[in-house]
């Protein structure tokens, strides 16, 4: 294929948010187009006016932008192309590949009942296929149906599924225009793909059966056939159809509720059903270079939220501290009720991000920086601060107040001296120290905590928990 000839598309229906399976389909289309130097286009299939909403359209565009799934050219809105769809249906009527069907809803309901009773496939029986409407049909509503091939077979050499064959006798004369004159989805999709120049239709394998019916329109119009690649759907970790309990959320939820980074979600989706050797961490640049449909497997992928979280942890560790501070600050603000010091957040990131898997975990880990006095202790932290621990805290506070330079090295030396003087291990001092400074038993390294809190705040917090709270604020200032 020539480099400039490839055109792919993503065509979501705006009846809800951009879900995770749709995002993967969009990603595969984008990467295939970019790999071949072609175009990736976006079409919003908003013909179902009862269910399509502007909020859903906005959510789809927002989700794609967040994931950097940037499309070429203007967005195509299917609802704005109805006249063109009707034009093609009329062309098919004119060339004999379609016909008017005057069957009433009552007649078709009766036909279905008869077929059910006889345990036959439910399909239109072609009763108007070889008839012309007479005077009695004058002014009556009619549907326009495709005159499908009835003999032979239709084969698709699918780029993922391989060669798939359907007997034409299994395909009925599908409706192109409803009796109210509106085009059906099946017609609209084919016309839009053709007019957009789509060369490769990459979509979920739940659309595979549609491809055979849509090919009937393409062949009847004498249009070039696109290449098809039907990707297996994503299943849950238990092998069942993906649902919300597995993590099948809107893309916005991975950002807003789960605290994921877009590069982590992209990387995870890329590896759901596609692979490049043993590579797990794959950048967008590498993905464009390596991606091709041949790497997509035929078996359904299994979505594993824990694996996504682990991957997100990797990207958090790689992310710039200033960027993370910007992303985490609103989450901290929701927890403490006021805007946090972003510069302090950025300084703390090297200590906060190594042990976190989500932005929310970073925000939670940062709370000690902005806690109000007196510090609220959790149960485990409170249990550590018995009388002996409080005495140790007093000694530690005195030792820290005496150091001239508030640096990690000086702080560590002072705390170690306290432990040695008391004849105990460093941990016996560090644990109550952590509880007094953070209100918890887990935190970044205790010396890092002291550096981040600063001399004044550290000494005040230690004074609160060591019985030296009286006038400790004033003393802390004097001792600087």
NORWO-V742392 format. One line per field, one symbol per residue. ss: DSSP state (h for helix, s for strand, l for the rest). psi: psi as a letter, one per 20 degrees, with the letter a starting at -180 (. if undefined). burial: b if it has 24 or more other ideal C-beta (glycine too) atoms within 12 Angstrom, else e. A space follows every 10 residues. Layout:
ss = ???
psi = ???
burial = ???
This chain:
ss = llllllssss llllllllsh hhhhhhhhhh hhhhhlllss ssssllllll lllhhhhhhh hhhhhhllll lllllsshhh hhhhhhhhhh hhhhlllsss slllhhhhhh hhhhhhhlll llllllllll llllhhhlll llssssllll llssssssll lsssssshhh llllssslll llslhhhhhh hhhhhlllls sssshhhhhh hhhhhhhhhh hlllllssss sllsslllll sllhhhllls hhhhhhllll lhhhhhhhhh lllsllllll lllhhhhhhh llhhhsllll ssllhhhhhh hhhhhhhhll hhhhhhhhhh hhhhhhllll lhhhhhhhhh hhhhhlllhh hhhhhhhhhh llllllllhh hhhhllhhhh hhhhhhhhhh hhlllllhhh hhhhhhhhhh hhlllhhhhh hhhhhhhhll lllllhhhhh hhhhhhhhhh hhhhhhllll lhhhhhhhll
psi = qqhjipprqp mqpmjarorh ghhggggggg hgghhjkbqp qpponkhnhh ipqhghghhg hgghghjkmp rqaqppohhi jhhhghgggh hhghjjjrrp ojprhgghgg ghgghghjlq qoqpjkhjgk qqpahiipiq qqqpqpnqpi qbrpqpnpig iappppphii prnqpgprij iqqrgggggg gggghikpho oorqiijghh hhhhhggghh ikqqprqqoo pqrprrhjir ppahiijmrq hhhhgghilq qhhggggghh iniqqncjpg oprhghgghh pqhhipriqq qppohhhggg hhgghghiqq ggghghhhgh hghhhijrpr ohgggghigh hhhhjqirhh hggghihhhj qqqqppprgh ghhhmagghh gghggggggh hiqhpnrggh gghgghhggg hikrqhhhgh ghggghhijr iqrrphhhgg ghhrgghghg hhhhijjkhp jhggghghi.
burial = eeeeebbbbb bbbbbbbbbb bbbbbbbbbb bbbbbbebbb bbbbbbbeee ebeeebbebb bebbebbbbe bbeebbbbbe bbeebbebbe bbbeeebbbb bbbeeeebee beeeeeeeee eebbbeebee eeeeeeeeee ebbbbbbbbe eeebebebbb beebebeeee bbbbbbbbee ebbbbbbbbb bbbbebbbbb bbbbbebbeb bbbbbbbbbb bebebbbbbb bbbbbeeeee ebeeebbbbb bbbbbeebbb bbbbbbbbbb bbbbebeeee bbebeebbeb bbbebbeeeb bbbebebbbe bbbbbbbebe beebbebbbe bbeeeeeeeb ebebbbbbbb bbbeebbbbb bbbbbbbbbb bebebebeee beebbeeebb ebbbbbbbbb bebeebeeee bbebbbebbe eeeeebebbb bbbbbbbbbb bbbbbbbbbb bbbbbbbbbb bbbbbbebbe ebeeebeebe
